[in-house]
Amino acid sequence: MFRIVTFNANGVRSALTKGFFNWFQAQNADVLCIQELKAQEKDIPAEVAGLPGYQAFFHCAEKKGYSGTAIFTKHTPLSVSYNIGIEEHGAEGRTITLEYEDFYLVCVYTPNAQNELARIDHRMEWDDAFRD
């Protein structure tokens, strides 16, 4: 059995200044899923990118300071996939899927429809693609 923990970072660099690393160490997790990295892979601090004992998988948004997901795992997956199969949705770095022998682990950061539903069409399209 895996102990799986998830965390919305609202910016991984900011989370580090607010005690993220201490919090994470206290979790004793086999797997950590992070949403809303708000960083490119090259900009992720070394203390996060190289967590001892974990393999790291990142799916960063093309737009700097936006979205992004990561999974840290102590257990090597059978396969890793990114996106939900539709190119236009991949640019935001919203999903990572790890396949294990008995289950699939999906780290997802769902798009927000925004104020006054300005992005509702995008959200509905994303929801349909994710379900498929």
C-alpha positions as CSV (number, residue, x, y, z in Angstrom):
1,M,0.0,0.0,0.0
2,F,1.3,3.5,-0.9
3,R,0.9,6.6,1.2
4,I,0.0,9.2,-1.4
5,V,-0.1,12.9,-0.5
6,T,-1.1,15.8,-2.7
7,F,-0.3,19.5,-2.3
8,N,-1.3,22.6,-4.2
9,A,1.8,24.7,-4.0
10,N,0.5,28.0,-5.5
11,G,4.1,28.4,-6.6
12,V,6.8,25.9,-5.4
13,R,9.4,28.5,-4.7
14,S,6.9,30.4,-2.5
15,A,5.9,27.2,-0.8
16,L,9.5,26.5,0.2
17,T,9.7,29.9,2.1
18,K,6.5,28.9,4.0
19,G,7.8,25.5,5.3
20,F,6.9,23.1,2.5
21,F,10.1,21.1,2.9
22,N,9.5,20.5,6.7
23,W,5.8,19.7,6.0
24,F,6.7,17.2,3.3
25,Q,9.3,15.4,5.4
26,A,6.7,15.0,8.2
27,Q,4.3,13.3,5.8
28,N,6.4,10.1,5.3
29,A,4.8,9.8,1.9
30,D,5.6,7.2,-0.8
31,V,4.2,9.5,-3.4
32,L,3.8,13.3,-3.5
33,C,1.7,15.0,-6.1
34,I,2.1,18.8,-6.5
35,Q,-0.2,21.0,-8.5
36,E,0.4,24.7,-9.5
37,L,4.2,24.6,-9.6
38,K,4.4,28.0,-11.3
39,A,7.9,27.2,-12.4
40,Q,9.8,25.9,-15.4
41,E,11.8,22.7,-14.6
42,K,15.1,24.5,-14.8
43,D,13.8,27.0,-12.2
44,I,12.6,24.4,-9.6
45,P,14.9,24.7,-6.5
46,A,17.3,21.8,-6.1
47,E,16.0,20.9,-2.7
48,V,12.7,20.1,-4.4
49,A,13.9,18.7,-7.7
50,G,16.2,16.3,-6.1
51,L,14.3,15.0,-3.0
52,P,16.4,12.2,-1.7
53,G,14.9,8.8,-2.3
54,Y,12.4,10.0,-4.8
55,Q,12.1,9.9,-8.6
56,A,10.7,13.2,-9.9
57,F,8.4,13.7,-12.9
58,F,7.6,17.3,-13.9
59,H,5.1,18.7,-16.4
60,C,5.6,22.4,-16.5
61,A,3.5,24.9,-18.4
62,E,5.1,26.6,-21.4
63,K,4.1,30.0,-19.9
64,K,6.5,31.0,-17.2
65,G,5.0,31.3,-13.7
66,Y,1.8,29.4,-14.6
67,S,0.2,26.1,-13.7
68,G,2.4,22.9,-13.8
69,T,2.3,19.6,-12.0
70,A,4.9,17.2,-10.5
71,I,5.0,13.7,-9.0
72,F,7.7,12.4,-6.6
73,T,7.6,8.7,-6.0
74,K,9.7,6.1,-4.2
75,H,8.3,3.4,-6.5
76,T,9.3,3.1,-10.1
77,P,6.3,3.3,-12.4
78,L,5.7,0.9,-15.3
79,S,5.1,3.9,-17.5
80,V,4.7,7.7,-17.4
81,S,2.5,9.9,-19.6
82,Y,1.8,13.6,-19.8
83,N,-1.2,15.5,-21.1
84,I,-4.6,14.1,-21.9
85,G,-4.0,13.4,-25.5
86,I,-5.0,16.8,-26.9
87,E,-2.1,19.0,-28.0
88,E,-3.7,22.4,-27.1
89,H,-4.2,21.3,-23.5
90,G,-0.6,20.1,-23.1
91,A,0.9,23.6,-23.0
92,E,-0.4,24.2,-19.5
93,G,1.3,21.2,-17.8
94,R,-1.9,20.0,-16.1
95,T,-1.5,16.2,-15.9
96,I,1.0,13.5,-15.2
97,T,-0.1,9.8,-15.1
98,L,2.0,7.0,-13.6
99,E,1.1,3.4,-14.3
100,Y,1.7,0.9,-11.6
101,E,1.0,-2.8,-11.6
102,D,-2.4,-2.4,-9.7
103,F,-3.4,1.2,-10.4
104,Y,-2.9,4.4,-12.3
105,L,-1.9,7.5,-10.4
106,V,-3.0,10.8,-12.0
107,C,-1.8,14.1,-10.7
108,V,-4.1,16.8,-12.2
109,Y,-4.5,20.5,-11.9
110,T,-7.9,21.3,-13.4
111,P,-8.3,24.6,-15.2
112,N,-10.3,27.3,-13.6
113,A,-13.3,28.8,-15.5
114,Q,-12.1,32.2,-14.1
115,N,-14.2,35.3,-13.1
116,E,-17.5,35.6,-14.8
117,L,-16.8,32.3,-16.5
118,A,-14.4,33.9,-18.9
119,R,-12.7,30.6,-19.7
120,I,-15.7,28.3,-19.3
121,D,-15.6,27.0,-22.9
122,H,-11.9,26.0,-22.4
123,R,-12.8,24.3,-19.0
124,M,-15.8,22.4,-20.5
125,E,-13.6,21.2,-23.4
126,W,-10.9,20.2,-21.0
127,D,-13.4,18.3,-18.8
128,D,-14.6,16.3,-21.8
129,A,-11.1,15.5,-22.9
130,F,-10.1,14.4,-19.4
131,R,-13.1,12.1,-19.0
132,D,-12.3,10.5,-22.4
